[in-house]
Amino acid sequence: MEVSTLPDITQTQVFKAPITKVWAAIATADGLAAWFMPNDFEPLVGHAFHIDAGPFGMQSCLVKEIEEPNRIVFQWGTEWTITILLEEQGPSETLCTLHHGGWRTDGVTEFGMPHGIVRDTMNNGWAGLVAKLGSYVEA
């Protein structure tokens, strides 16, 4: 049986910051905590970690890919995949593209909410988080 999917959430922004600074913000526990959520992340493929999603509790994640300083992929829960791509645009500019995939038309979160509703909410949330990442790395 074929599973019907919803489009990935994609947020793209150019930051006025060197790629090394943006990498530190996405590939360290302290960096992620500054703009995303408190966590116990380590940049090691296969590392299981948790993010503190506040009212949604501790969420399990797993590092799937690390290609310093251009790509990080982690699984969030059992279905979602977060991919962050960095591309140097010059000595002090970095293109950042975030993809949040794993959305199914028949998907339901562990909290009983349909993926379609959660996806729309998280699309807006990611827009704010990527902007917060930009403010953090440009400071």
Backbone torsions as a table, in degrees:
resi	resn	phi	psi	omega
1	MET	NA	128.7	-178.7
2	GLU	-81.3	135.4	178.7
3	VAL	-91.3	130.6	179.0
4	SER	-88.8	130.9	-175.6
5	THR	-112.7	159.3	172.8
6	LEU	-100.2	156.2	-179.8
7	PRO	-61.3	149.1	173.0
8	ASP	-60.8	152.2	166.1
9	ILE	-79.8	132.6	177.0
10	THR	-132.9	127.0	176.8
11	GLN	-126.5	129.7	-178.9
12	THR	-129.6	136.8	178.6
13	GLN	-152.6	146.6	173.2
14	VAL	-97.9	127.1	178.7
15	PHE	-104.2	141.9	174.0
16	LYS	-87.0	71.5	-178.5
17	ALA	-157.8	146.9	178.0
18	PRO	-66.1	151.2	-177.0
19	ILE	-57.5	-34.1	-179.5
20	THR	-64.1	-36.2	178.9
21	LYS	-70.9	-39.9	178.8
22	VAL	-67.9	-41.0	178.1
23	TRP	-57.7	-45.0	179.5
24	ALA	-61.0	-29.2	-179.6
25	ALA	-78.6	-20.9	-179.3
26	ILE	-109.6	-12.4	-172.7
27	ALA	-122.5	22.4	172.9
28	THR	-136.6	152.6	179.1
29	ALA	-60.8	-44.8	-179.5
30	ASP	-65.0	-41.6	178.9
31	GLY	-62.0	-47.7	179.1
32	LEU	-62.3	-38.5	-179.2
33	ALA	-65.1	-29.6	-177.1
34	ALA	-68.1	-28.0	-176.4
35	TRP	-129.6	-16.9	-175.2
36	PHE	-110.6	-90.3	-179.7
37	MET	-151.1	153.9	172.8
38	PRO	-56.8	145.2	-172.1
39	ASN	-162.0	172.3	172.8
40	ASP	-124.8	43.9	-179.2
41	PHE	-65.3	144.9	167.3
42	GLU	-138.1	137.8	-176.2
43	PRO	-78.4	62.2	-180.0
44	LEU	-129.3	124.5	177.9
45	VAL	-57.7	130.9	-179.0
46	GLY	93.9	-7.2	-179.6
47	HIS	-72.4	122.6	174.2
48	ALA	-86.2	131.5	179.2
49	PHE	-141.9	174.8	-178.9
50	HIS	-129.3	147.4	170.4
51	ILE	-116.2	142.3	179.7
52	ASP	-91.2	100.9	-176.5
53	ALA	-89.9	29.3	175.2
54	GLY	58.7	-117.1	-176.6
55	PRO	-64.1	-16.7	179.4
56	PHE	-95.0	4.7	174.3
57	GLY	76.8	-170.3	179.6
58	MET	-76.8	128.6	-177.8
59	GLN	-110.1	132.5	179.6
60	SER	-79.5	138.9	178.9
61	CYS	-138.6	163.5	179.8
62	LEU	-145.4	127.0	178.2
63	VAL	-72.1	123.3	-178.2
64	LYS	-102.4	-38.2	-177.5
65	GLU	-147.7	143.2	173.1
66	ILE	-137.7	121.9	174.3
67	GLU	-132.4	82.0	-176.5
68	GLU	-63.3	135.1	-4.4
69	PRO	-103.2	33.6	-170.7
70	ASN	-113.9	-21.1	-171.2
71	ARG	-152.8	134.5	172.6
72	ILE	-137.8	136.0	179.6
73	VAL	-132.6	130.5	172.6
74	PHE	-139.1	148.4	176.5
75	GLN	-86.4	136.0	178.4
76	TRP	-117.4	114.8	-175.1
77	GLY	68.2	-149.3	-176.7
78	THR	-96.9	-15.6	-172.5
79	GLU	-121.7	-27.1	-171.9
80	TRP	-91.3	146.4	174.8
81	THR	-127.0	129.1	176.4
82	ILE	-107.4	124.8	177.2
83	THR	-122.8	127.0	176.4
84	ILE	-119.7	122.6	-179.0
85	LEU	-112.3	134.2	177.0
86	LEU	-119.8	138.3	178.5
87	GLU	-136.3	120.2	179.7
88	GLU	-64.7	129.3	179.7
89	GLN	-107.3	-1.4	-176.4
90	GLY	157.7	-178.3	-175.8
91	PRO	-64.3	-22.3	-178.0
92	SER	-136.2	30.6	174.9
93	GLU	-140.1	138.1	-179.1
94	THR	-134.5	128.2	172.9
95	LEU	-85.3	125.7	179.9
96	CYS	-118.5	126.1	176.0
97	THR	-124.6	125.5	179.0
98	LEU	-112.1	132.0	175.3
99	HIS	-119.9	133.0	173.6
100	HIS	-119.5	105.1	-176.6
101	GLY	-112.5	176.0	179.1
102	GLY	103.6	15.8	-179.1
103	TRP	-82.9	129.1	178.4
104	ARG	-117.7	144.4	178.8
105	THR	-63.5	-30.0	179.2
106	ASP	-101.1	8.5	-176.7
107	GLY	-72.7	146.0	176.9
108	VAL	-135.8	132.2	179.7
109	THR	-71.0	169.3	177.5
110	GLU	-64.4	-12.8	177.9
111	PHE	-96.9	7.9	175.4
112	GLY	81.4	15.2	-179.8
113	MET	-99.5	134.3	178.7
114	PRO	-62.3	141.5	179.7
115	HIS	-53.8	-40.1	-177.7
116	GLY	-57.7	-41.2	179.6
117	ILE	-72.2	-45.5	-179.1
118	VAL	-63.9	-39.8	-179.5
119	ARG	-59.2	-45.5	179.8
120	ASP	-61.3	-42.8	178.7
121	THR	-64.7	-45.0	-177.4
122	MET	-71.4	-27.3	175.3
123	ASN	-59.5	-46.4	177.0
124	ASN	-65.7	-39.6	179.1
125	GLY	-62.2	-44.6	179.6
126	TRP	-63.9	-36.7	177.6
127	ALA	-58.0	-44.4	178.4
128	GLY	-67.8	-39.5	-179.3
129	LEU	-68.2	-39.8	178.2
130	VAL	-66.2	-37.6	175.3
131	ALA	-64.1	-39.4	177.9
132	LYS	-65.3	-39.8	174.2
133	LEU	-58.3	-45.2	178.3
134	GLY	-59.3	-45.6	178.5
135	SER	-61.2	-39.3	-179.5
136	TYR	-64.6	-49.2	-175.2
137	VAL	-77.5	-20.1	179.6
138	GLU	-90.5	-5.3	-179.3
139	ALA	-72.0	NA	NA
